[in-house]
Amino acid sequence: MSPRPHSDDACRERLHQVLDYVDGALDADACAELERHLAACPDCRVVINSLTNTIELYQRLPSTPLSSSATERLYHRLNLPRS
């Protein structure tokens, strides 16, 4: 495998943009910059593709409501007030 034309720091700097990119919420300039990085970075492309595929698979699952006891445990664990 040939060396990447950038450092691992360049990848770390872009990780915080990944969710906004996948959600389509990244501004145009940042999106273009991230896409330039992705064009040169197969590792980051794998991250984006894996995340996108995971989200798509999750969205295909049928929605199953939580039981009231599971809901209570979740709210308690997350320290959230019940509405």
SVG drawing of the C-alpha trace seen along z (x, -y; Angstrom):
<svg xmlns="http://www.w3.org/2000/svg" viewBox="-45 -27 49 31">
<polyline fill="none" stroke="black" stroke-width="0.4" points="0.0,0.0 1.4,-3.4 1.8,-6.1 -1.0,-8.7 -0.3,-12.2 -1.3,-13.6 -0.8,-12.9 -3.0,-11.0 -3.7,-14.5 -5.4,-15.5 -7.8,-12.6 -8.4,-13.3 -9.1,-17.0 -11.9,-15.9 -13.5,-13.3 -15.7,-15.9 -17.2,-16.7 -18.2,-13.2 -21.7,-13.1 -22.6,-16.5 -21.3,-15.4 -23.4,-12.2 -26.4,-14.1 -25.9,-16.7 -25.5,-19.5 -22.0,-20.5 -21.5,-23.9 -20.4,-24.0 -16.8,-25.0 -16.2,-22.4 -18.0,-19.8 -15.7,-20.5 -12.6,-20.4 -13.7,-17.0 -14.5,-15.6 -10.9,-16.6 -9.6,-14.8 -11.7,-11.7 -10.5,-11.6 -7.0,-11.1 -7.7,-9.1 -8.9,-5.5 -9.1,-5.1 -11.5,-8.0 -13.6,-6.7 -14.0,-3.4 -15.1,-5.3 -17.7,-7.3 -18.9,-4.3 -19.2,-2.2 -21.1,-4.9 -23.4,-5.5 -24.1,-1.8 -24.8,-1.4 -27.3,-4.3 -29.0,-2.9 -29.3,0.6 -30.6,-0.9 -33.2,-2.9 -34.6,0.2 -35.3,1.9 -38.9,1.9 -39.6,-0.4 -40.2,1.5 -41.4,-0.5 -39.6,0.0 -41.5,1.5 -42.3,-1.0 -39.7,0.7 -37.0,0.5 -37.9,-3.2 -37.6,-3.9 -34.2,-2.2 -33.0,-4.1 -34.1,-7.5 -32.6,-6.6 -29.2,-5.5 -29.0,-8.7 -30.1,-10.9 -33.0,-12.3 -36.2,-13.6 -39.3,-11.8 -41.8,-14.1"/>
</svg>
